[in-house]
Every structure is written in structure tokens, then in C-alpha cells.
Amino acid sequence: MGPSPVTLTRFILEKQAAPPGATAEFSALMAQIGLVGKMIAQVLRRAGLVNVLGVTGEINVQGEAVKKLDELANDTFLKVFQHSGLVCALASEELEKPVHLPENWPHGRYILLFDPLDGSSNTDVNMPLGTIVSVLRYEGTGGLPSEPELIRKGTHQVAAGYLMYGSSTMLVFTAGQGVHGFTLDPGVGEYLLSHENIRMPRAGKVYSANEGNYHKWPPGTRRFMDYLKTPDKATGRPYSARYSGCLVADVHRILLDGGIYLYPGETDKPEGKLRLLYEANPLAMVVEQAGGQASTGTLRILEVEPKGLHQRVPLIIGSREEVSLAEQFIQGMK
């Protein structure tokens, strides 16, 4: 017989894979995030059978049509953490304002920023989906955190991670001591360690981008894309294109196999499309902890000073060599 399976909770407690001084409560927090993942995954498995596909008719704070599964995933987060005793405030891509949980105060010191269902365009076509989570620690003593106290640079995150709903459900997270992946075993209902201490290759052979926007990109970004597609045996080009429409799935592939993901700014929208607090910051923390890099093209993502809950940002993320090269093209050095 092989070694006994390592569950998510056991791993955090034994490996001390938590923010300093918070092992037990962080383990409980991750278990709750895992529970959210189980609940969303269960709905997704039956989505075409229980009338949760399509749109609600509402428009969210981002100006986008709300899909039924977006709303369901968002509500799942709120219900799970409302009486968890661990979280004092949450902010979501789907909600204009933060949600405070006075019933958890002052014991709950964590703040969650999350994208409840990443890849919403995939919901009606049975393609991969994800959930992205950023974890902050609130040390204030004067009551529940105000909105500005949720709007922090990515370097202030104490943990980050994502859930991916594909052929299996995976939970990948970092608390600043490496990146670890767990796969949900539906037979026992537990997340079991499947990828310990993930290390991203320094370079890869895959790029992921929505090339339908190519004509909107600045010249440096277009030159970089042309470079990736130009054959050159010495450098292993051309790269292969892999783009699913789900940020989590595309970054997960690159995390394991190397390469680069781009959702750059556009000539008429230099601020980019992806959200800094709910998408770019948490994924940047994960990728950096695995040895990769995340940039706006001119600045490290984790150093971007946020000015609002729903701030957008260009995102170039992946293997260190490709991201550095992309920066050179974007900054006109290539």
C-alpha cells in the first residue's frame, strides 16, 4: 500500500502551510473555501438539468449581464461565510459594495475578495469554470473594516488561490510558503493533495490570449504576439495557442506547463479588462510563489496601488522568461 491520502486540513496543520501564527483558523478558512467549491461543483454537474443556465436579466456593477450561475456562486460564498466566525467582510466582483458580517466580529479577522465564477461565457457550453479568492487579514480595533481598508496592494495578501471546475475539481492555494494543489475526491468528499510545491517552468511553449482583440492592442503587444508566432527553431517558436475563455483554466495550464497568458490593455482601454483585486492580485501571488511572474507590462502586478474595489488592470502572467520578454516588447526595448 502507498502512503495514506493527505487531506487539505491535514496538510495545512502538519506543514504549517498558513500565515504565521494562524494555522488552525487558516485551516478552517480553507476548509470553508473548499466547501464553497464543493457546493458550486455540485450545481455545475447538473446545470443543464435544473434551470440555472442563461441570464437573470440583471446587470452587475461591471456593466455585464448577470448569469444565473454567477448569482448562485456569489450567494454560496455569502451563505457559507455568514456564520463561519472567520470572516468580517467580503467583496465580490458581482457586488457594488462590500458585505460586512458583524455577527463574526471581533473574532473573524479575515477579509475575502473573490470572483465567484470566472469564465462566465463558458457556463452555457459546458466548458471550464473557476473561482478566484484573495485573503486579507484585518488588524483594526475600531470596528468592522471600512471600504478603503479592503482596497490594498497585492503585497498585503496573506493568501490567495483558486478553484477550477473541469474534469475534476481542484483547489490551488498559497499562503506565502509555496503553491499546493488539491483534487476533490467525490467519493469521500475530501480535497486530497495531488500537487505539492508546484514550480512553474522558467519558459514554456504555449501562449493564451484573445487574439480577436489583436487590432486593438498597442504596437508593442502586437509585435510580441507576432514574435511568438514566428517560426525559429533556435528558440522553439512558434508557440502553440491555447485559450479557453476561462482565466483560471488558462493560468492553471501555464502554472503546470509554462508559457504566458495575456489580457493586455487596448489602445482605447489602456486600463485593461481584468479586475485587480479579484483576479490579477490573487493569481499573481500564486504564480510568483511558484517561480513565475505577473505584470501590467510596465509594473509588477502586486505593486499596483489600487484606487477602487473594481479597478481594472492589464495582465501578463506566466513563466518568468516570457513575461520579461513581453515587458521588453511593450516598453519598446525590443
BAKELO-51261 format. One record per residue (C-alpha): residue in one letter; x, y, z. Coordinates in steps of 0.02 Angstrom, whole numbers, padded with zeros to 5 digits. Example, Ala and Ser with C-alpha at 12.3 -4.5 7.8 and 13.67 -1.06 7.14 Angstrom:
REM BAKELO-51261
+--------+--------+--------+--------+
! residu !     c1 !     c2 !     c3 !
+--------+--------+--------+--------+
!      a !  00615 ! -00225 !  00390 !
!      s !  00684 ! -00053 !  00357 !
+--------+--------+--------+--------+
//
This chain:
REM BAKELO-51261
+--------+--------+--------+--------+
! residu !     c1 !     c2 !     c3 !
+--------+--------+--------+--------+
!      m !  00000 !  00000 !  00000 !
!      g !  00056 !  00178 ! -00036 !
!      p !  00055 !  00322 !  00086 !
!      s ! -00112 !  00371 !  00161 !
!      p ! -00200 !  00514 !  00071 !
!      v ! -00159 !  00689 !  00135 !
!      t ! -00314 !  00797 !  00155 !
!      l ! -00316 !  00985 !  00140 !
!      t ! -00339 !  01011 !  00327 !
!      r ! -00204 !  00886 !  00375 !
!      f ! -00082 !  00964 !  00253 !
!      i ! -00104 !  01140 !  00321 !
!      l ! -00090 !  01084 !  00502 !
!      e !  00061 !  00969 !  00476 !
!      k !  00157 !  01076 !  00351 !
!      q !  00116 !  01241 !  00437 !
!      a !  00061 !  01300 !  00264 !
!      a ! -00028 !  01451 !  00336 !
!      p !  00007 !  01633 !  00377 !
!      p !  00121 !  01644 !  00531 !
!      g !  00030 !  01614 !  00694 !
!      a ! -00137 !  01569 !  00617 !
!      t ! -00125 !  01386 !  00570 !
!      a ! -00286 !  01320 !  00648 !
!      e ! -00400 !  01463 !  00596 !
!      f ! -00324 !  01470 !  00422 !
!      s ! -00354 !  01284 !  00404 !
!      a ! -00536 !  01314 !  00449 !
!      l ! -00545 !  01457 !  00324 !
!      m ! -00477 !  01349 !  00183 !
!      a ! -00598 !  01211 !  00229 !
!      q ! -00740 !  01337 !  00209 !
!      i ! -00673 !  01393 !  00039 !
!      g ! -00664 !  01210 ! -00007 !
!      l ! -00846 !  01189 !  00047 !
!      v ! -00896 !  01332 ! -00069 !
!      g ! -00805 !  01239 ! -00209 !
!      k ! -00897 !  01076 ! -00171 !
!      m ! -01065 !  01164 ! -00174 !
!      i ! -01031 !  01256 ! -00337 !
!      a ! -00960 !  01100 ! -00418 !
!      q ! -01115 !  01002 ! -00370 !
!      v ! -01228 !  01130 ! -00455 !
!      l ! -01117 !  01137 ! -00610 !
!      r ! -01128 !  00949 ! -00632 !
!      r ! -01317 !  00965 ! -00653 !
!      a ! -01325 !  01140 ! -00726 !
!      g ! -01410 !  01089 ! -00888 !
!      l ! -01543 !  00993 ! -00793 !
!      v ! -01601 !  01114 ! -00658 !
!      n ! -01633 !  01279 ! -00750 !
!      v ! -01481 !  01375 ! -00690 !
!      l ! -01410 !  01415 ! -00862 !
!      g ! -01435 !  01580 ! -00953 !
!      v ! -01450 !  01756 ! -00882 !
!      t ! -01552 !  01829 ! -00740 !
!      g ! -01597 !  01990 ! -00832 !
!      e ! -01495 !  02094 ! -00709 !
!      i ! -01338 !  02197 ! -00746 !
!      n ! -01195 !  02191 ! -00620 !
!      v ! -01081 !  02331 ! -00561 !
!      q ! -00961 !  02291 ! -00704 !
!      g ! -01098 !  02330 ! -00831 !
!      e ! -01112 !  02146 ! -00879 !
!      a ! -01266 !  02035 ! -00892 !
!      v ! -01278 !  01926 ! -00737 !
!      k ! -01287 !  01741 ! -00773 !
!      k ! -01389 !  01632 ! -00657 !
!      l ! -01235 !  01534 ! -00608 !
!      d ! -01141 !  01695 ! -00566 !
!      e ! -01277 !  01743 ! -00444 !
!      l ! -01287 !  01568 ! -00371 !
!      a ! -01099 !  01558 ! -00344 !
!      n ! -01096 !  01730 ! -00264 !
!      d ! -01239 !  01685 ! -00146 !
!      t ! -01149 !  01523 ! -00100 !
!      f ! -00999 !  01622 ! -00037 !
!      l ! -01110 !  01736 !  00066 !
!      k ! -01208 !  01593 !  00145 !
!      v ! -01055 !  01489 !  00188 !
!      f ! -00959 !  01632 !  00269 !
!      q ! -01103 !  01723 !  00353 !
!      h ! -01091 !  01616 !  00510 !
!      s ! -00915 !  01548 !  00490 !
!      g ! -00843 !  01653 !  00632 !
!      l ! -00689 !  01680 !  00523 !
!      v ! -00728 !  01823 !  00403 !
!      c ! -00780 !  02001 !  00447 !
!      a ! -00802 !  02068 !  00270 !
!      l ! -00816 !  02008 !  00091 !
!      a ! -00806 !  02096 ! -00076 !
!      s ! -00857 !  02018 ! -00241 !
!      e ! -00840 !  02059 ! -00424 !
!      e ! -01029 !  02041 ! -00431 !
!      l ! -01071 !  02166 ! -00291 !
!      e ! -01052 !  02355 ! -00296 !
!      k ! -01012 !  02370 ! -00109 !
!      p ! -00928 !  02257 !  00019 !
!      v ! -01032 !  02146 !  00132 !
!      h ! -00994 !  02162 !  00318 !
!      l ! -01026 !  02018 !  00438 !
!      p ! -01050 !  02095 !  00611 !
!      e ! -01104 !  01925 !  00679 !
!      n ! -00923 !  01865 !  00654 !
!      w ! -00843 !  02018 !  00735 !
!      p ! -00723 !  02033 !  00825 !
!      h ! -00669 !  01850 !  00811 !
!      g ! -00667 !  01843 !  00622 !
!      r ! -00515 !  01938 !  00562 !
!      y ! -00507 !  01883 !  00382 !
!      i ! -00569 !  01979 !  00230 !
!      l ! -00610 !  01887 !  00068 !
!      l ! -00607 !  01967 ! -00104 !
!      f ! -00671 !  01848 ! -00237 !
!      d ! -00729 !  01817 ! -00413 !
!      p ! -00866 !  01689 ! -00380 !
!      l ! -00873 !  01616 ! -00555 !
!      d ! -00732 !  01654 ! -00677 !
!      g ! -00764 !  01615 ! -00860 !
!      s ! -00949 !  01653 ! -00862 !
!      s ! -00954 !  01646 ! -01052 !
!      n ! -00922 !  01459 ! -01032 !
!      t ! -01070 !  01424 ! -00919 !
!      d ! -01193 !  01377 ! -01055 !
!      v ! -01074 !  01271 ! -01159 !
!      n ! -01003 !  01150 ! -01027 !
!      m ! -00827 !  01224 ! -01033 !
!      p ! -00706 !  01251 ! -00886 !
!      l ! -00751 !  01375 ! -00749 !
!      g ! -00662 !  01437 ! -00594 !
!      t ! -00670 !  01536 ! -00433 !
!      i ! -00533 !  01655 ! -00377 !
!      v ! -00502 !  01708 ! -00196 !
!      s ! -00390 !  01839 ! -00114 !
!      v ! -00368 !  01834 !  00075 !
!      l ! -00325 !  01986 !  00181 !
!      r ! -00300 !  01999 !  00368 !
!      y ! -00384 !  02142 !  00462 !
!      e ! -00294 !  02203 !  00618 !
!      g ! -00404 !  02353 !  00656 !
!      t ! -00478 !  02377 !  00830 !
!      g ! -00606 !  02513 !  00797 !
!      g ! -00741 !  02403 !  00723 !
!      l ! -00776 !  02322 !  00556 !
!      p ! -00661 !  02372 !  00411 !
!      s ! -00712 !  02519 !  00303 !
!      e ! -00712 !  02502 !  00114 !
!      p ! -00540 !  02586 !  00094 !
!      e ! -00467 !  02453 !  00209 !
!      l ! -00515 !  02320 !  00082 !
!      i ! -00428 !  02411 ! -00060 !
!      r ! -00247 !  02358 ! -00034 !
!      k ! -00096 !  02318 ! -00140 !
!      g ! -00071 !  02136 ! -00185 !
!      t !  00082 !  02128 ! -00072 !
!      h ! -00038 !  02138 !  00077 !
!      q ! -00122 !  01972 !  00036 !
!      v ! -00091 !  01837 !  00166 !
!      a ! -00155 !  01700 !  00049 !
!      a ! -00231 !  01676 ! -00122 !
!      g ! -00293 !  01537 ! -00231 !
!      y ! -00423 !  01470 ! -00350 !
!      l ! -00545 !  01329 ! -00377 !
!      m ! -00556 !  01252 ! -00550 !
!      y ! -00709 !  01156 ! -00608 !
!      g ! -00662 !  01042 ! -00752 !
!      s ! -00650 !  00855 ! -00773 !
!      s ! -00606 !  00861 ! -00587 !
!      t ! -00624 !  00998 ! -00457 !
!      m ! -00458 !  01069 ! -00396 !
!      l ! -00411 !  01190 ! -00259 !
!      v ! -00242 !  01276 ! -00280 !
!      f ! -00178 !  01399 ! -00149 !
!      t ! -00029 !  01486 ! -00073 !
!      a ! -00005 !  01564 !  00098 !
!      g !  00168 !  01627 !  00057 !
!      q !  00258 !  01460 !  00076 !
!      g !  00242 !  01386 ! -00097 !
!      v !  00094 !  01334 ! -00203 !
!      h ! -00003 !  01174 ! -00171 !
!      g ! -00142 !  01089 ! -00267 !
!      f ! -00281 !  00976 ! -00204 !
!      t ! -00404 !  00874 ! -00305 !
!      l ! -00579 !  00839 ! -00241 !
!      d ! -00614 !  00654 ! -00221 !
!      p ! -00803 !  00650 ! -00243 !
!      g ! -00812 !  00475 ! -00169 !
!      v ! -00755 !  00534 !  00003 !
!      g ! -00795 !  00719 ! -00013 !
!      e ! -00618 !  00773 !  00031 !
!      y ! -00485 !  00875 ! -00057 !
!      l ! -00329 !  00766 ! -00068 !
!      l ! -00153 !  00827 ! -00101 !
!      s ! -00112 !  00799 ! -00284 !
!      h !  00017 !  00934 ! -00325 !
!      e !  00136 !  00981 ! -00184 !
!      n !  00251 !  01131 ! -00203 !
!      i !  00210 !  01172 ! -00384 !
!      r !  00354 !  01252 ! -00479 !
!      m !  00318 !  01340 ! -00642 !
!      p !  00444 !  01309 ! -00783 !
!      r !  00553 !  01460 ! -00822 !
!      a !  00488 !  01456 ! -01000 !
!      g !  00355 !  01363 ! -01099 !
!      k !  00289 !  01338 ! -01275 !
!      v !  00110 !  01399 ! -01254 !
!      y !  00026 !  01569 ! -01260 !
!      s ! -00152 !  01611 ! -01209 !
!      a ! -00238 !  01769 ! -01270 !
!      n ! -00398 !  01828 ! -01352 !
!      e ! -00324 !  01862 ! -01523 !
!      g ! -00490 !  01933 ! -01583 !
!      n ! -00432 !  02093 ! -01497 !
!      y ! -00264 !  02096 ! -01588 !
!      h ! -00307 !  02252 ! -01690 !
!      k ! -00347 !  02347 ! -01528 !
!      w ! -00181 !  02309 ! -01445 !
!      p ! -00039 !  02437 ! -01435 !
!      p !  00105 !  02411 ! -01559 !
!      g !  00223 !  02331 ! -01432 !
!      t !  00096 !  02199 ! -01383 !
!      r !  00061 !  02158 ! -01566 !
!      r !  00249 !  02141 ! -01600 !
!      f !  00266 !  02021 ! -01454 !
!      m !  00122 !  01914 ! -01518 !
!      d !  00197 !  01913 ! -01693 !
!      y !  00363 !  01859 ! -01616 !
!      l !  00282 !  01711 ! -01527 !
!      k !  00204 !  01651 ! -01689 !
!      t !  00359 !  01673 ! -01799 !
!      p !  00448 !  01506 ! -01830 !
!      d !  00625 !  01496 ! -01759 !
!      k !  00700 !  01326 ! -01717 !
!      a !  00833 !  01402 ! -01605 !
!      t !  00704 !  01472 ! -01485 !
!      g !  00571 !  01338 ! -01507 !
!      r !  00447 !  01451 ! -01595 !
!      p !  00310 !  01460 ! -01649 !
!      y !  00217 !  01441 ! -01485 !
!      s !  00052 !  01347 ! -01478 !
!      a ! -00108 !  01444 ! -01443 !
!      r ! -00219 !  01385 ! -01301 !
!      y ! -00365 !  01496 ! -01248 !
!      s ! -00520 !  01431 ! -01159 !
!      g ! -00609 !  01591 ! -01109 !
!      c ! -00583 !  01547 ! -00925 !
!      l ! -00439 !  01640 ! -00843 !
!      v ! -00420 !  01508 ! -00706 !
!      a ! -00407 !  01364 ! -00829 !
!      d ! -00283 !  01454 ! -00941 !
!      v ! -00171 !  01509 ! -00797 !
!      h ! -00181 !  01335 ! -00719 !
!      r ! -00115 !  01256 ! -00879 !
!      i !  00029 !  01380 ! -00882 !
!      l !  00064 !  01358 ! -00697 !
!      l !  00097 !  01173 ! -00728 !
!      d !  00174 !  01175 ! -00902 !
!      g !  00244 !  01350 ! -00926 !
!      g !  00204 !  01485 ! -01053 !
!      i !  00115 !  01652 ! -01047 !
!      y ! -00062 !  01722 ! -01030 !
!      l ! -00103 !  01897 ! -01092 !
!      y ! -00254 !  02008 ! -01071 !
!      p ! -00169 !  02173 ! -01113 !
!      g ! -00232 !  02350 ! -01116 !
!      e ! -00304 !  02412 ! -01280 !
!      t ! -00274 !  02575 ! -01371 !
!      d ! -00445 !  02641 ! -01319 !
!      k ! -00446 !  02550 ! -01150 !
!      p ! -00269 !  02557 ! -01081 !
!      e ! -00334 !  02511 ! -00908 !
!      g ! -00368 !  02333 ! -00967 !
!      k ! -00517 !  02221 ! -00931 !
!      l ! -00473 !  02106 ! -00785 !
!      r ! -00503 !  02159 ! -00606 !
!      l ! -00352 !  02196 ! -00499 !
!      l ! -00420 !  02144 ! -00329 !
!      y ! -00523 !  01991 ! -00379 !
!      e ! -00421 !  01916 ! -00521 !
!      a ! -00248 !  01989 ! -00553 !
!      n ! -00185 !  02006 ! -00374 !
!      p ! -00230 !  01830 ! -00312 !
!      l ! -00167 !  01745 ! -00471 !
!      a ! -00008 !  01850 ! -00466 !
!      m !  00027 !  01792 ! -00288 !
!      v !  00001 !  01610 ! -00339 !
!      v !  00111 !  01623 ! -00493 !
!      e !  00251 !  01718 ! -00406 !
!      q !  00254 !  01590 ! -00266 !
!      a !  00278 !  01456 ! -00399 !
!      g !  00426 !  01550 ! -00477 !
!      g !  00331 !  01642 ! -00612 !
!      q !  00295 !  01825 ! -00643 !
!      a !  00144 !  01940 ! -00663 !
!      s !  00150 !  02114 ! -00739 !
!      t !  00045 !  02252 ! -00815 !
!      g !  00180 !  02264 ! -00949 !
!      t !  00267 !  02404 ! -00855 !
!      l !  00240 !  02362 ! -00670 !
!      r !  00234 !  02209 ! -00558 !
!      i !  00050 !  02170 ! -00527 !
!      l !  00072 !  02153 ! -00339 !
!      e !  00144 !  02330 ! -00332 !
!      v ! -00003 !  02414 ! -00419 !
!      e ! -00083 !  02540 ! -00300 !
!      p ! -00271 !  02509 ! -00309 !
!      k ! -00390 !  02656 ! -00309 !
!      g ! -00557 !  02566 ! -00306 !
!      l ! -00639 !  02399 ! -00272 !
!      h ! -00674 !  02363 ! -00455 !
!      q ! -00516 !  02433 ! -00533 !
!      r ! -00462 !  02352 ! -00696 !
!      v ! -00285 !  02315 ! -00748 !
!      p ! -00189 !  02240 ! -00896 !
!      l ! -00124 !  02066 ! -00852 !
!      i !  00027 !  01975 ! -00921 !
!      i !  00061 !  01820 ! -00817 !
!      g !  00160 !  01660 ! -00832 !
!      s !  00337 !  01596 ! -00845 !
!      r !  00474 !  01717 ! -00795 !
!      e !  00564 !  01719 ! -00963 !
!      e !  00409 !  01751 ! -01069 !
!      v !  00339 !  01887 ! -00955 !
!      s !  00507 !  01977 ! -00950 !
!      l !  00516 !  01968 ! -01139 !
!      a !  00339 !  02034 ! -01157 !
!      e !  00385 !  02183 ! -01046 !
!      q !  00531 !  02222 ! -01160 !
!      f !  00419 !  02224 ! -01314 !
!      i !  00284 !  02327 ! -01228 !
!      q !  00410 !  02453 ! -01161 !
!      g !  00488 !  02473 ! -01334 !
!      m !  00654 !  02389 ! -01291 !
!      k !  00627 !  02255 ! -01424 !
+--------+--------+--------+--------+
//
